[in-house]
Amino acid sequence: MFARRTHHNESFGKHYNSSFDKHRAGKATSSKQKRSFREAAAAVKKVDRVKKPELSPPSGSTLTSPIITICVGPEQRLFAAHEDVLSHSPFFAAICRGQFLETATKRVNLPEELPEIFSSVLEYLYKGDYYPRLRLNKRRNTWELEESDTSNGRGTAESTVFHQSSGQVLLKDTMLYCTADRYGLDDLKRLALRKQGLQSGIQCSTILASARYAYANTPDNDSKLRAHYLALIIRSRSTFKRSGTMQMEMEKGGMMFFDLFVAICNHMDDMASAKSPLFTKSPRTPH
């Protein structure tokens, strides 16, 4: 098994959600087509309002199509899925039509994928959600992750996965978001981002490693997941500023920390504007 939990000294237990609360992050760009982090944060905040998410399984499949065998990871773990179900992903639809599918055995090889992540992708394609599933708390009128039930044999809800290539523990929802982006599953991206916002007690080192993974595996014009991490770091700055891991990551540098600087500047501007509502008004010219 790749999945495991880690326990370090640097952690914080408050829930952080993808609505970003009132801390908005922004980034100046030279292209009008690239969305700023401020716009992305506002968009996610709008989506995060309590409403029933799209959790129904993909429609149009009768589960009578041919079975495709998928060989996943370096250990070649085998999965089986109906071709119609897989084809809801443009990535797999192209494979089923193209030359990457071994026609004699109807087999697809994905040596770079993690079995834990691909298993969740298949679960989403068939059921419209993946473990741990979303549950509506009717008393609070909020969405929550289902509580772990050891009687079903699945154990506790794991929020992290060990990424062998990097040798680091990463957030499962972040890896699912990036995988869904490659597979062209936009609804799964939205679901993964929502679920990541419901996680709690995540270690600083895991957050920073996952943020770097998000930057390395998402295109520059997809700022939602990146903005999520920037807003989280700003909101939990009292924890991160004491983190030795944060110091080491900043010494390594990278685009993420320039974006973080811009987001902090925007956050400070927002606070200044909120405290001084008349700050932007022009002084009255004396007659």
Disulfide bonds with the S-S distance in Angstrom:
none
